[in-house]
Amino acid sequence: MTISVDRLRDLYRMREVTLTLTGRETEDRGDYLLERLRFVLGDGTPVRGFLTRPKGATSPGPAILYAHAHGGRYDIGAAELVEGRPALLDAPGPAFARAGYVTLCIDMPTFGERSTVTESAAAKAALWKGETLFGRMLAENAAALTWLAALPQVDPGRIGMTGISMGATLTYFLAAIDERIKASAHLCCYADFATLIDTAAHDLHGHYLTIPGLLAETSTGEIAGLVAPRPQLICLGLDDPLTPPLAIERAKAETVAAYARAGAGEALSFLEQDGVGHSETAEMREAVLGFFGRWL
């Protein structure tokens, strides 16, 4: 199977949205700066965001778009960037700021301050309208990327994207269709969807990820392969029930082949850890920081 970027975008049912800043509060956290942001979408929906950045930057530098996770914790949302979550070592935003990155995360639909609408209700409403909840999430992240790239502290040619779990899927599904993402690193949600069905692991994933007709035309391994030749780091726990080893193996074969065809094998890397479940490890954090340090 081969699929074009345009066709993949059509399958996502991804429709462009706008994101406008309406409020900003900056707090000095000692060794980095935290910004609490207020946005509004084109349809009037308010959206909360957080941004962390290094202190004392004198010229545009690298940035990261951070996609938050799911984990059944609808209350967390974008606060994951500055408060962390159980699946993470600690809050990633301060770590990225100390390493020199401006990092942005916004609440996805049904999460954080937007959790007054349930995931089930939002997914059903989107599907009935001929859209997908996941496509909406991707579109909002793309709008956040546009806003991030326009900041005076950011070099738009040095923007990466990362996330764990749902944030991982958002990362490589968006990187596949948006070349503004120059490097992508994702944790704990890379697996062949057809194999998830075969192994009865698909129901561990949320309704947000329902994309009608996806597997009739492509696969997750192929989608990740569309990121080539841009750099990509894929971190996985081999005891993670959401990504069984067979599903990883099948997706990996397709992504590796895509990078080989692009002559970019050195730009694709994997960190697969035995005895690790659905959570970040110190080795993963080190690998992500090293990856962005090399490619951004």
C-alpha positions in Angstrom: 0.0 0.0 0.0 1.1 3.6 -0.7 -1.0 6.6 0.1 -0.4 10.3 -0.7 -0.2 13.0 1.9 -3.3 14.6 0.4 -5.3 11.4 0.6 -4.2 10.8 4.1 -5.3 14.3 5.1 -8.7 13.5 3.5 -9.0 10.4 5.6 -8.3 12.3 8.7 -11.2 14.6 7.8 -8.9 17.4 8.9 -10.3 20.8 8.4 -8.1 23.9 8.9 -8.8 25.9 12.1 -7.4 29.2 13.4 -6.0 29.9 16.8 -5.7 33.4 18.1 -4.0 34.5 21.4 -6.3 36.4 23.7 -4.4 36.4 27.0 -0.9 35.7 28.4 0.6 35.6 31.9 4.3 35.1 32.4 5.9 33.6 35.5 9.6 33.4 36.4 10.2 29.8 37.6 13.8 30.5 38.4 15.7 28.6 35.7 13.0 29.0 33.0 9.9 31.0 32.1 6.3 29.7 32.2 3.6 31.3 30.1 -0.1 30.6 30.8 -1.9 31.3 27.5 -5.5 31.9 26.5 -6.5 31.3 22.9 -9.7 31.3 20.9 -10.5 29.1 17.9 -12.2 30.5 14.8 -15.5 29.1 16.0 -15.2 31.0 19.3 -14.1 28.0 21.4 -11.7 29.1 24.2 -8.5 27.0 24.5 -6.0 26.9 27.3 -2.3 26.6 26.6 1.1 26.5 28.4 4.4 27.5 27.1 7.8 27.0 28.7 11.0 28.8 27.5 14.6 29.4 28.4 15.6 32.6 30.1 18.0 35.0 28.5 17.6 33.9 24.9 18.8 36.6 22.6 18.1 35.1 19.2 15.5 32.8 17.6 16.1 29.2 18.6 14.6 25.7 18.4 11.1 24.9 19.6 8.9 21.9 20.3 5.2 21.4 19.9 4.1 19.0 22.7 1.0 16.9 22.3 -0.5 15.8 25.6 -1.6 12.2 26.4 -4.9 10.6 27.2 -4.5 8.0 30.0 -8.2 8.4 30.9 -7.2 11.6 32.8 -9.4 14.1 31.0 -8.6 16.6 33.8 -4.9 17.0 32.9 -4.8 18.1 29.3 -2.1 20.7 28.5 -1.1 21.0 32.2 0.9 17.8 31.5 3.6 20.1 30.1 4.2 21.8 33.5 2.8 19.3 36.0 3.5 15.9 34.4 1.4 12.8 34.7 1.8 9.3 36.1 3.2 7.9 32.8 6.0 10.5 32.8 9.2 10.8 34.8 8.3 14.4 35.6 7.0 17.5 33.8 8.7 17.7 30.4 8.3 21.5 29.9 10.9 22.6 32.4 13.3 20.0 31.1 12.9 21.2 27.5 13.3 24.8 28.6 16.5 24.1 30.5 17.8 22.4 27.3 17.1 25.5 25.3 13.7 24.8 23.7 10.5 26.9 23.6 7.7 24.4 24.1 4.0 24.8 23.6 1.1 22.5 24.5 -2.7 23.2 24.2 -5.7 21.4 25.6 -7.2 19.0 23.1 -11.0 18.7 22.7 -12.5 16.9 25.8 -9.3 17.4 27.9 -8.2 19.9 30.5 -10.5 22.9 30.6 -12.4 21.4 27.7 -13.4 18.2 29.5 -17.0 19.4 30.0 -17.7 17.5 26.7 -17.0 13.8 26.9 -14.8 12.0 24.4 -17.6 9.7 23.4 -20.0 12.5 22.7 -17.4 14.5 20.8 -16.3 11.5 18.7 -19.9 10.6 17.8 -20.8 14.2 16.9 -17.8 14.5 14.7 -18.5 11.2 12.9 -22.1 12.1 12.3 -21.0 15.4 10.7 -18.6 13.6 8.4 -15.5 14.6 10.5 -13.4 12.8 13.1 -12.4 13.9 16.6 -8.8 12.9 15.8 -8.8 15.1 12.7 -10.0 18.0 14.8 -7.1 17.4 17.3 -4.6 17.3 14.4 -6.0 20.5 12.9 -5.8 22.3 16.3 -2.2 21.1 16.7 -1.4 22.4 13.2 -2.8 25.8 14.2 -0.7 25.7 17.4 2.3 25.0 15.3 1.5 28.1 13.1 1.3 30.2 16.2 4.5 28.8 17.7 6.4 29.3 14.5 5.6 33.0 14.5 7.0 33.7 17.9 10.1 36.0 17.9 12.0 33.5 20.1 11.5 30.7 17.6 13.3 29.7 14.5 10.5 28.3 12.3 13.1 26.0 10.6 13.9 24.3 13.9 10.6 23.0 15.2 10.1 19.5 16.5 7.1 17.6 17.9 6.8 15.0 20.7 4.4 13.3 23.0 3.5 10.1 24.8 0.5 7.8 24.2 -2.2 9.8 22.5 0.4 12.5 22.1 2.7 10.1 20.3 0.0 9.2 17.8 -0.8 12.9 17.2 3.0 13.5 16.7 3.6 11.1 13.9 0.2 11.4 12.3 0.7 15.2 12.0 4.4 14.9 11.0 3.4 12.7 8.2 1.4 15.5 6.5 3.1 18.7 7.8 6.7 19.3 6.8 7.0 22.2 9.2 7.8 19.5 11.8 11.5 19.0 11.2 12.0 16.2 13.7 9.5 14.0 15.6 10.0 11.9 18.7 7.2 9.8 20.2 6.7 7.4 23.0 4.5 4.4 23.7 1.9 4.4 20.9 3.4 3.0 17.7 1.9 -0.2 16.5 0.2 -1.7 13.5 -3.6 -1.1 13.9 -4.6 -4.2 12.0 -2.5 -6.3 14.3 -4.1 -4.6 17.3 -7.4 -5.8 16.1 -6.0 -9.3 15.5 -4.7 -9.4 19.0 -7.7 -7.8 20.6 -5.6 -4.9 21.8 -7.4 -2.2 19.8 -10.1 -1.7 22.5 -7.4 -0.4 24.9 -7.3 2.8 22.7 -9.8 5.6 22.9 -12.7 6.6 20.6 -10.8 9.7 19.5 -8.7 7.5 17.3 -11.6 6.3 15.1 -10.8 7.2 11.5 -13.3 5.5 9.1 -11.7 3.5 6.3 -8.1 4.1 7.4 -7.0 0.5 7.3 -8.5 -0.1 3.9 -6.0 2.4 2.4 -3.0 2.5 4.6 -1.3 1.5 7.9 0.4 3.1 10.8 3.8 1.9 9.7 3.2 3.5 6.3 2.0 6.7 8.0 5.1 7.0 10.1 7.1 6.3 6.9 5.6 9.4 5.3 7.7 11.4 7.8 10.8 10.3 5.8 13.4 11.7 5.1 12.9 13.9 8.2 14.3 12.5 11.5 12.1 10.4 13.7 12.7 8.7 17.0 10.3 6.0 18.2 10.5 4.9 21.9 8.6 1.8 23.0 8.1 -0.5 26.0 8.0 -4.1 25.0 5.7 -4.9 27.8 3.2 -2.2 26.9 -0.3 -3.8 26.3 -1.3 -1.0 24.0 1.6 -1.9 21.6 2.1 -5.7 21.5 5.5 -6.8 20.1 3.9 -8.3 17.0 2.1 -5.0 16.2 5.4 -3.1 16.7 7.3 -5.5 14.5 4.9 -5.2 11.6 4.7 -1.4 11.8 8.5 -1.2 12.1 9.1 -3.2 8.9 7.0 -0.7 6.9 8.6 2.4 8.4 12.1 1.1 8.0 11.4 0.3 4.4 10.0 3.8 3.7 13.1 5.4 5.2 15.4 3.1 3.2 13.5 4.1 0.0 14.1 7.8 0.9 17.8 7.1 1.4 17.4 8.3 5.0 17.9 5.2 7.1 20.2 7.1 9.5 17.4 9.6 10.3 15.1 6.8 11.8 15.9 5.4 15.2 14.2 3.1 17.7 14.5 2.7 21.5 12.8 -0.6 22.5 13.0 -1.6 26.1 12.3 -5.0 27.7 10.3 -4.9 30.9 8.9 -1.5 30.2 5.1 -0.8 30.0 3.2 2.2 29.0 5.5 4.8 30.6 8.5 7.0 30.0 11.9 5.8 31.2 15.0 7.8 32.0 16.6 6.3 28.9 13.7 7.5 26.8 14.0 11.1 28.2 17.7 11.0 27.5 17.2 9.7 24.0 14.6 12.4 23.2 16.8 15.2 24.4 19.7 13.8 22.5 17.6 13.4 19.4 16.4 17.0 19.4 19.9 18.2 20.2 21.2 16.5 17.1 18.5 17.3 14.6 17.2 20.8 15.7 
